[in-house]
Amino acid sequence: MREIRIGEDVLGRDGERLGRVERLVVDPGAHRITHVVVEGRMLGIARLRDADGNGLLADLGREDFGRLPEVNPEHVHSAGEGWQAPAGHTLQHFLSVAEAIVGQGPYVPPVHADLDVSGVHEITPSSPVWSGREKLGHVAEVTTDDSGALIDFVLDPGLLQRRVRVPAGRVVEVVGNNVHVDLTEDELEDLPSEDVKGWIDHG
């Protein structure tokens, strides 16, 4: 476990400085840090390694970093009632992927993370899908390999619109159960259609 420090540098894979840790995004249900906020963008904890005492090293470059989702009140909540900041922190340092759980005592969010574990995606059927701040629809179906790693998912844009299969490579980040993809409208149109199971064409 390693303490994630507010203000420490975050470096890209080429050593270029991407910014500094501004806030920590916490899943209070699992009591773990899921993301750090760098330059207003949410970077998954599974993408980070210790940079040998020189901050944190991310597995992406400047261009990919620019595709990460920005902090959005539809996806994360401010730490609030029922939370207590750990020593050396203020509640402004924390965001939550879920409404705070009010238990018997104040919730003290974690400041340590295990950087050696691989990310566990939380994409499930009904997960909202976003491109930037535009909601594209929701996940209808998820395909994973034997290890549980994502292969692709079916995006359902809603009533009377074509469902498409989105490869894992187009997913830039998952915040809570919100799936953020890097897709333009034209690229979305080019994705293969997915037949809706159970539909019968009576011609």
N, C-alpha and C positions, 0 to 999 in steps of 0.2 A: 504493500500500500504506500502511496506517495501523497503528501499534502499538495494540493493545487492552490497556489498562492495568487491572490488578487494582485495584478500589476506585473506579474512575471511575463517574460517574452515568450511568444509563440513563433517558431521558425517553420518555414516551408521546407519541403524535402530537399531543396537545393541550398538550404542554409539562409535564404532571404527571410528577413523579419516580416511576418504577416501582421503583427500587432501585439497587443498585450491582453492578458486575461482581465476582462472587465467585470464579469459576473459568473456565477455557477448556476447551472440548471439542475434541479434536484427532482428525483422521483421519490416523494415522501413515503409512498406505499412500500417500495423496495428499499428505501433508505440508502440511495446511492446517487452519485453525481452522474448524469447522463450526457451533459454537454457543457462546454465552456463558451462564454460569449466573448468574441474577439472582433473588434471594429464593428460591433452591432450585429454580427452574424453568429449563428449557432453551429459550433463544431463538435461533432460527436467524440466522446471520451475514448472510444475504441480506435480513433484515428491518431491518438497521441502516444508519444513515448518520451521518456526523460532524455533531455539533450545533454547528458553528462554534466549537470550542474549549471548549464547555461539556459535554463528555461525548459520549454516543451518543444518537441519536434513533431510536426504533423506530417501525414503521409500524402500531402497534396501540395501543389504549387500555387502561385498567385492567381492564375486563371481559374483553376478549379475552386479556389477559395472564394472567388467572386460569385460563384454559382450557389453558394450555401445560402440557406434561408435566413432572412433577417428576423430579428426578434419581433414577434407579432402577438398582440394580446389575445388573438383567437387560439393560439397554441400554447402559450405559457402565461402563468399568473404571477403576480407579485407576491412575495412572502408577506403574510399579514397576520391577522389575529390567530393566536395559538402558536406562533413561532417565536423562538428565542434565538438570537444570534450567538454562535459560538465565540469563545474568547478571541479577541483581535479582529472581529468582523462586525459589520452592521447588517441589518436585514436588507438594506439596499444592494448588498452583494449577491443576493439569492433570487432566483426565479423557480417556479414549480411547474412541472408538466401536468399537474392535477391540482384541483382545489385542495387546500391544506386539510389534513385529517385532524380533527380536534379530538384528542384523546384525554387521558387522565391528567396529563401535565403538558407543559409547553413542548413543542416539537423543536429540537435542536438539529438543524440540517448538517450533513457530513461535509468535511473539507478534505477528506482523503479519498483517493480512487485507486483501484487496481488497474494499472496500465498494461498488465500482462494478459488480461482476458480479452478474447475476441468479442466483438459487438454482437449482441443478441437482438435481432430485428423484432419489432413488435407490430409488423404488418399483418393485419387480419382482415377477413371479409368485413366490409363496412368502414375500413379506415379511410378518412378523407384524403384526397390526392390534390396537391397544389403545384402550381408553377409560379414562382414568385409569390405574389399576394392573390393570384387568381385561382379559385377553386375549380378544378377540372371535373370532379365527380368523386366516385368512391371505388374502393377495391371490391371486385365481385368474387375473385378467386385467386388463390396464391399457390404457386408451384415452387417447391424446394427440393434440394437434393437429399441424399441419405444423411448428411451431417446437419441438415436443417438450414443450410445456406440458401438464400433466395436465388431462384433461377429467373422467374418472371412473375407478373401478376396481370390479371384482366382488369382494365379500367372501364367502369360503367359511368358514362357521362350523364346518364339520366334518360328520361322518357323519350322514346322515338329517336335516340341518337345511337350511332354505331359503337359497339363495344370493341376495344382493341387490346392486344397483348403487349405489355410494356416490359422490355428486358431489364434485368437487374442493373445493368450498366448505366441506365438513365436515371436511377435513383441517386440523388445527391446527399440526402439526409433523411432520417426518420426522427421526429420530435414527438415523444409520447407515441400516439398511434397515427400521427399526421405524416403522410408520405410526401416528400418534396422531390419533384423530378425536374430535369433540365430538358424541356421539350417546348419547341415553338408550335404554333398552330399548324404550320405546314408539315413539320416533322410528325405531329400527331396524326395528321391525315395520311401520312405514308406508312403508318404502322399497320400490321396485318389485322384484319377483322377477326373477331372471335364470335362464333355462333353461340346464341343463347341456348343453353340446354333446356330441353322441354318444349321449345317452340316447334310447332309443326306448320309447314307452309302448305296451305290448302289451295294455293295458286288461284 
